[in-house]
Amino acid sequence: MLTLPLKKDIETKEILKKSIKANSAIAKLNGVSKIIPNQMILINALTLQEAKDSSEIENIITTHDELYLASVSEKFSKEVKEVINYKEALIYGYEQVKKTKLLTLNDIIKIQSIITGNSAGIRKQIGTVLKNDKTGEVIYTPPQHYDEIMKLLENLFLYINDDSLEDYDYLLKMALIHFQFESIHPFYDGNGRSGRILNVLYLVLKDLLELPILYLSQYIIKHKSDYYRLLQEVRTKQNYEEWILFMLDAVEKTSNNTCDLIESIEKMMNNTQKLVQEKLPKIYSKDLIETLFLHPYTKIEFLVDRLKLHRHTASKYLKELVNIGILKEIKIGRSIYFINIELFEYLKKAVNE
């Protein structure tokens, strides 16, 4: 556990150098995110992927097909439901932070309840321990008693909201906050997922990001053993430097990758716009193009609602887009969906690289 604010200076030369790179990368991301005017295009694409990756860390495995279909359908598996819950929790937290300009303990309790689908709240029973997945050995025992957990959480959320307590760079503080939250381990379930949402909400709170589009879960998946090792080394060896450098590297690399993804989506939208204007000028509109990119899967109702078309006309538009190779029509049960071929294939490839 940490004492926040820290009683020692952790801003080493290496950390300061790395924080400059990480801050530069996230600032670039914040700027690049504005090249797509319809924010929901990015939020839909990126939050769903983050939900998938963050859940995968907890061994909740889903496919892209299942997730993208779930975004336009009402039928999905238990695993997909957990991922959808995560996305809803993230959006809830983002809207709260934007509205209140605070990130509170009540917010994270609500976020955890949305993720898990229950209202058990803060742990009140003793016995929670963290074990090595392979050996079953207990590697860490978090605070056991409710009063202690609450005291630590109140301290943590004061630290989150009151910048006068410590003047470290916000990215350094994010790394410390993430460590502290995971070490308090306040819930019976959903601590990891709640903690990863806390990361991005903190960056939004401190105006490093306008949109909630920097997600570190994919980086953590790729470096999972280092992530857990370094968390533990802060507890046992006070190894702040390596842990913070790990998190700063995650921010830098993830920011750069997300910039590439956004620029690729913009390019796809521009190419689609040109093709529709050339091949189907009578149906072209800016709103039509945006609708095709709101989700990898589209359905007739989207065009009816957003473009105010009659159902027959919306169906005709979608079939014409199939004919020129932009969409692919599939039937699942009694429902017909239309896949944005280029967007779907790009997102699948991008997140697996």
C-alpha positions in Angstrom: 0.0 0.0 0.0 1.1 3.6 -0.6 0.7 6.6 1.6 -0.9 9.3 -0.5 0.5 11.8 -1.1 3.9 10.1 -1.2 6.5 11.1 1.4 9.4 10.6 -1.1 10.3 12.0 -4.5 9.9 9.5 -7.2 10.5 11.8 -10.2 13.8 10.1 -11.4 15.5 11.3 -14.5 14.2 8.2 -16.4 10.7 8.8 -15.3 10.8 12.5 -16.3 12.2 11.7 -19.7 9.6 9.0 -20.3 6.7 11.3 -19.0 7.6 13.9 -21.7 7.2 11.3 -24.4 4.0 9.9 -22.9 2.5 13.4 -22.5 3.4 14.3 -26.1 1.8 11.1 -27.4 -1.4 11.7 -25.5 -1.6 15.3 -26.5 -1.3 14.2 -30.1 -4.1 11.7 -29.6 -6.3 14.4 -28.1 -5.8 16.5 -31.2 -6.2 13.7 -33.7 -9.5 12.6 -32.1 -11.0 15.8 -33.4 -10.6 14.9 -37.1 -13.8 12.8 -37.0 -16.6 15.2 -36.1 -19.1 12.6 -35.0 -17.6 11.5 -31.6 -19.8 8.5 -31.3 -17.9 6.8 -34.2 -14.7 6.7 -32.1 -16.5 6.1 -28.8 -18.4 3.1 -30.3 -15.3 1.6 -32.0 -12.9 2.1 -29.2 -15.0 1.5 -26.0 -16.2 -1.8 -27.3 -12.7 -3.0 -28.1 -11.5 -1.8 -24.7 -14.4 -3.7 -23.1 -13.3 -6.9 -24.9 -9.7 -6.5 -24.0 -10.3 -5.6 -20.4 -12.6 -8.5 -19.9 -10.1 -10.8 -21.6 -7.6 -10.0 -18.9 -10.2 -11.5 -16.5 -10.5 -14.6 -18.8 -13.9 -13.5 -20.2 -13.4 -14.4 -23.8 -15.6 -13.2 -26.7 -15.1 -12.8 -30.5 -15.4 -9.6 -32.5 -18.3 -11.1 -34.5 -20.2 -11.6 -31.2 -19.5 -8.2 -29.9 -20.2 -6.2 -33.0 -23.4 -8.1 -33.5 -24.4 -7.5 -29.9 -24.1 -3.8 -30.5 -27.1 -3.9 -32.8 -28.9 -7.0 -31.5 -30.6 -7.9 -28.2 -29.5 -11.5 -28.1 -26.1 -12.5 -26.8 -24.2 -14.9 -24.5 -23.4 -14.4 -20.9 -19.7 -13.6 -21.8 -20.8 -10.9 -24.3 -23.3 -9.5 -21.7 -20.3 -9.0 -19.3 -18.4 -7.1 -22.0 -21.4 -5.0 -22.9 -21.8 -4.2 -19.2 -18.2 -3.0 -19.1 -18.8 -0.6 -22.1 -22.0 0.7 -20.4 -20.0 1.3 -17.1 -17.3 3.2 -19.0 -19.8 5.4 -20.7 -21.6 6.1 -17.5 -18.4 7.1 -15.8 -17.4 9.3 -18.6 -20.7 11.2 -18.6 -20.5 11.6 -14.8 -17.0 13.1 -15.0 -17.9 15.5 -17.8 -21.0 16.6 -15.9 -19.6 17.0 -12.4 -15.9 17.6 -13.0 -15.3 15.1 -10.2 -14.4 11.5 -9.9 -16.0 10.1 -6.7 -16.1 7.0 -4.7 -19.9 6.7 -5.4 -19.0 6.8 -9.1 -16.6 3.9 -8.9 -19.1 1.9 -6.8 -21.8 2.5 -9.5 -19.3 1.6 -12.2 -18.5 -1.7 -10.5 -22.2 -2.5 -10.0 -22.8 -2.0 -13.8 -19.8 -4.2 -14.7 -20.8 -7.1 -12.4 -24.6 -6.7 -12.5 -24.9 -6.7 -8.8 -24.9 -4.2 -5.9 -22.7 -6.0 -3.4 -20.6 -2.8 -3.1 -17.5 -2.5 -0.9 -16.2 -5.7 0.7 -17.5 -6.3 4.2 -16.3 -9.9 4.7 -12.7 -10.9 5.4 -10.9 -13.6 3.5 -10.1 -12.0 0.1 -6.6 -12.8 -1.1 -4.8 -12.7 -4.4 -3.2 -15.9 -5.6 -0.7 -17.1 -8.2 -2.9 -18.6 -11.0 -0.5 -21.4 -11.6 0.6 -22.5 -8.1 -2.4 -21.2 -6.0 0.1 -19.6 -3.6 -1.2 -16.5 -1.8 0.9 -13.6 -3.1 -0.9 -10.6 -1.6 -3.5 -10.0 1.1 -5.4 -6.7 0.6 -7.0 -4.8 3.5 -9.6 -7.1 5.1 -11.8 -4.9 7.2 -14.5 -2.6 5.9 -13.4 0.4 8.0 -9.9 0.2 6.7 -11.0 -0.2 3.1 -13.2 2.8 3.4 -10.5 4.9 5.0 -8.1 4.1 2.2 -10.7 4.7 -0.5 -11.6 8.1 0.9 -7.9 9.0 1.0 -7.5 7.8 -2.6 -10.4 9.8 -4.0 -9.3 12.9 -2.1 -5.9 12.4 -3.8 -7.7 12.0 -7.2 -9.7 15.2 -6.9 -7.4 17.6 -4.9 -4.3 18.6 -7.0 -2.9 20.7 -4.1 -1.9 17.5 -2.3 0.9 16.7 -4.7 2.2 18.3 -7.9 3.4 15.2 -9.8 2.7 15.0 -13.5 -0.8 13.6 -14.0 0.4 10.5 -15.8 2.7 9.6 -12.8 -0.3 10.1 -10.5 -2.4 7.9 -12.7 0.1 5.1 -12.3 0.1 5.6 -8.5 -3.7 5.8 -8.4 -4.0 2.6 -10.4 -1.6 0.7 -8.1 -3.4 2.0 -5.0 -6.8 1.0 -6.2 -5.8 -2.5 -7.3 -4.0 -2.9 -3.9 -7.0 -1.8 -1.9 -9.0 -4.3 -4.0 -12.3 -2.9 -2.6 -14.8 -5.2 -4.3 -15.6 -8.9 -4.3 -15.4 -8.9 -8.1 -14.6 -6.5 -10.9 -11.6 -4.8 -9.3 -9.4 -5.0 -12.4 -12.0 -3.8 -14.8 -13.1 -1.0 -12.5 -9.5 0.0 -12.1 -8.9 0.2 -15.8 -11.9 2.4 -16.3 -10.6 4.6 -13.5 -7.4 5.2 -15.5 -9.2 6.7 -18.5 -11.7 8.7 -16.4 -8.8 10.2 -14.5 -7.2 11.4 -17.8 -10.6 12.9 -18.8 -11.0 14.5 -15.4 -7.6 16.2 -15.7 -8.3 17.3 -19.3 -5.6 15.2 -20.9 -8.3 13.7 -23.0 -11.6 15.1 -24.3 -13.0 11.7 -25.2 -12.6 8.4 -23.3 -10.4 6.8 -26.1 -7.1 5.8 -24.4 -7.4 2.2 -23.2 -4.4 0.4 -21.8 -5.9 -3.1 -21.6 -4.4 -4.4 -24.9 -1.0 -3.3 -23.8 -1.5 -5.1 -20.4 -2.6 -8.3 -22.2 0.6 -8.2 -24.2 2.7 -7.6 -21.1 0.5 -9.4 -18.5 3.3 -11.1 -16.6 5.2 -7.8 -16.2 2.1 -6.0 -15.2 1.4 -8.3 -12.3 5.1 -8.6 -11.4 5.6 -4.9 -11.1 2.4 -4.4 -9.1 3.7 -6.8 -6.6 7.2 -5.3 -6.6 5.8 -2.0 -5.6 4.3 -3.7 -2.6 7.3 -5.8 -1.7 10.3 -3.7 -2.9 8.9 -0.2 -3.3 9.9 -0.5 -6.9 8.1 2.7 -8.0 10.3 3.5 -10.9 9.8 0.3 -13.0 6.1 0.4 -12.4 5.7 4.0 -13.4 7.9 3.5 -16.5 5.7 0.5 -17.5 2.5 2.6 -17.2 4.1 5.6 -19.1 5.2 3.2 -21.9 1.7 1.9 -22.0 0.3 5.4 -22.4 2.9 6.3 -25.1 2.5 3.2 -27.2 -1.3 3.0 -26.8 -1.7 6.7 -27.7 0.4 6.3 -30.9 -1.5 3.2 -31.9 -4.9 4.8 -31.3 -3.8 7.8 -33.4 -3.0 5.4 -36.3 -6.4 3.8 -35.8 -8.3 7.1 -35.9 -6.5 8.3 -39.0 -7.2 4.9 -40.7 -11.0 5.3 -39.9 -10.9 8.8 -41.3 -9.3 7.5 -44.5 -11.9 4.7 -44.8 -14.7 7.3 -44.3 -13.2 9.5 -47.0 -12.8 6.6 -49.4 -16.4 5.4 -48.8 -17.7 9.0 -49.3 -15.9 9.2 -52.7 -17.2 5.8 -53.8 -20.8 6.6 -52.9 -20.6 10.0 -54.5 -19.2 8.4 -57.7 -21.4 5.3 -57.9 -24.6 6.3 -56.0 -24.8 10.1 -56.1 -28.6 10.1 -55.6 -28.3 8.5 -52.1 -25.2 10.2 -50.9 -25.3 12.3 -47.7 -22.8 13.0 -44.9 -25.2 11.4 -42.4 -25.4 8.2 -44.5 -21.6 7.8 -44.4 -21.5 8.5 -40.6 -24.3 6.0 -40.0 -22.3 3.3 -41.8 -19.3 3.9 -39.5 -21.2 4.1 -36.2 -21.0 0.3 -35.9 -19.3 -2.3 -38.0 -22.8 -3.9 -38.2 -25.7 -1.7 -39.5 -29.4 -2.5 -39.8 -32.3 -0.9 -41.6 -33.5 0.8 -38.4 -30.3 2.9 -38.2 -31.1 4.6 -41.5 -34.8 4.9 -40.7 -33.9 6.7 -37.4 -30.9 8.8 -38.4 -31.8 9.7 -42.0 -35.6 9.8 -41.5 -36.2 7.4 -44.3 -39.1 5.1 -44.9 -38.2 1.4 -44.2 -38.4 0.4 -47.9 -36.1 3.3 -48.9 -33.6 2.4 -46.2 -33.6 -1.2 -47.3 -33.0 -0.1 -51.0 -30.1 2.1 -50.0 -28.4 -0.7 -48.0 -28.8 -3.2 -50.9 -27.3 -0.6 -53.3 -24.3 -0.3 -51.0 -24.0 -4.0 -51.0 -23.9 -4.0 -54.8 -20.9 -1.6 -54.9 -19.0 -3.6 -52.3 -19.2 -1.4 -49.3 -21.5 -3.6 -47.2 -22.1 -7.3 -46.9 -25.5 -8.6 -46.1 -26.0 -11.4 -43.6 -29.1 -13.0 -42.1 -29.1 -14.3 -38.5 -32.4 -15.9 -37.5 -35.1 -13.6 -38.9 -32.9 -10.5 -38.8 -30.9 -9.0 -41.6 -27.7 -7.1 -40.9 -25.2 -5.2 -43.1 -21.5 -5.4 -42.3 -19.2 -2.5 -43.2 -16.6 -4.8 -44.7 -13.5 -2.5 -44.6 -14.2 -1.2 -41.1 -14.9 -4.6 -39.7 -11.8 -6.2 -41.2 -9.6 -3.3 -40.1 -10.8 -3.3 -36.5 -10.2 -7.1 -36.3 -6.7 -6.8 -37.7 -5.7 -3.7 -35.8 -6.5 -5.0 -32.3 -4.7 -8.3 -32.9 -1.4 -6.8 -34.1 
